[in-house]
């Protein structure tokens, strides 16, 4: 199972790319907030939608520019060790995210949609409130 960010010194991989940092940041924020999952949906021609689910209620997190959508989805596929060469109607994978002294197993699912776009769901591990990640600098 792949781990992000990599514990190896910079090896020329894309772990330090802004799109990778955005994914890691969304996942860490979701773990801090107690979210159950993160969903990525194609939006309009100008933006796509990233939202989170907590206690069964969805909320929008951000709406990045549509031109980032393909790269954002590809980065998730690389993290989850999906094949970029073939298109499968539904694909699932796992990867680990390391944050401070903890490592979290993340499950990713990408589904092809009828219009040719894709949507993703990233399942986050359930953490009890006393085990949720603390904000940097918080006690």
C-alpha positions in Angstrom: 0.0 0.0 0.0 1.4 3.4 -0.9 1.9 6.1 1.7 1.6 9.8 1.2 3.5 12.0 1.8 6.4 9.6 1.1 8.8 9.1 4.0 11.6 9.0 1.5 13.6 12.1 0.7 12.5 13.9 -2.5 12.9 11.4 -5.2 11.5 13.3 -8.2 7.9 12.1 -7.6 4.9 14.3 -7.6 4.3 14.1 -3.8 5.3 17.8 -3.5 3.1 18.9 -6.4 0.4 21.4 -5.5 -2.3 19.0 -6.5 -0.9 16.3 -4.2 -0.7 18.8 -1.3 -4.3 19.7 -2.0 -5.4 16.1 -1.7 -3.4 15.5 1.5 -4.8 18.8 2.9 -8.4 17.8 2.2 -7.9 14.4 3.8 -6.2 15.8 6.9 -8.9 18.5 7.2 -11.6 15.8 6.9 -9.9 13.7 9.6 -9.7 16.8 11.9 -13.4 17.6 11.3 -14.7 14.1 11.8 -15.9 13.7 8.2 -16.9 10.3 6.9 -16.1 10.9 3.3 -15.0 13.3 0.6 -16.7 13.4 -2.8 -15.5 14.9 -6.0 -18.1 15.7 -8.7 -17.8 17.3 -12.1 -19.5 20.7 -11.9 -20.0 23.3 -14.5 -17.6 24.3 -17.3 -16.0 26.8 -14.9 -15.6 24.7 -11.7 -16.0 21.3 -10.1 -17.3 20.4 -6.7 -15.5 19.0 -3.6 -17.8 18.2 -0.7 -17.6 16.3 2.6 -20.1 14.2 4.5 -20.4 14.3 8.3 -23.1 12.6 10.2 -25.0 12.0 6.9 -25.1 15.7 5.9 -23.1 17.0 2.9 -21.4 20.3 2.7 -19.4 22.0 0.0 -15.7 22.4 0.8 -14.5 24.1 -2.3 -15.2 24.7 -6.0 -11.8 24.6 -7.8 -11.5 25.7 -11.4 -12.7 23.1 -13.9 -9.3 23.0 -15.6 -7.9 21.3 -12.5 -10.5 18.5 -12.6 -8.6 15.9 -14.7 -5.3 16.4 -12.9 -7.1 16.2 -9.5 -8.8 12.9 -10.5 -5.6 11.5 -12.0 -3.6 12.3 -8.8 -6.2 10.3 -6.7 -5.9 7.4 -9.1 -2.1 7.4 -8.8 -2.4 7.6 -5.0 -4.8 4.6 -4.9 -2.7 2.7 -7.4 -5.3 2.6 -10.2 -4.5 1.9 -13.8 -4.4 5.1 -15.9 -4.2 3.1 -19.1 -7.7 1.5 -18.9 -11.0 2.9 -17.9 -13.1 0.7 -15.6 -16.7 1.6 -14.7 -15.9 1.4 -11.0 -12.5 1.1 -9.4 -11.5 0.9 -5.7 -8.1 1.2 -4.1 -6.4 2.1 -0.8 -3.5 4.2 0.3 -2.2 5.6 3.5 -1.8 9.1 4.7 0.8 9.9 7.3 0.2 12.9 9.5 2.4 13.7 12.5 2.8 10.4 14.4 -0.3 8.7 12.9 -1.0 6.8 9.7 -4.5 6.5 8.3 -5.8 4.0 5.7 -7.9 5.7 3.1 -10.2 4.0 0.6 -10.9 5.6 -2.8 -13.6 4.7 -5.3 -13.8 6.2 -8.8 -16.9 5.7 -10.9 -17.4 6.5 -14.6 -20.5 8.5 -15.3 -22.8 8.2 -18.4 -21.6 11.6 -19.6 -18.0 10.4 -19.8 -16.9 12.2 -16.7 -15.9 10.6 -13.4 -16.8 11.1 -9.7 -14.8 10.0 -6.7 -15.6 9.1 -3.1 -12.8 9.0 -0.6 -13.8 7.1 2.6 -12.1 8.4 5.8 -11.6 6.2 8.9 -13.9 6.9 11.7 -12.1 8.5 14.7 -13.7 9.1 18.1 -13.9 12.8 19.0 -11.0 12.5 21.5 -8.8 10.9 18.8 -9.5 13.5 16.0 -6.5 15.3 14.7 -5.7 18.5 16.5 -5.1 21.7 14.6 -1.4 22.7 14.3 -0.4 24.4 17.5 -3.5 23.4 19.4 -3.1 21.6 22.7 
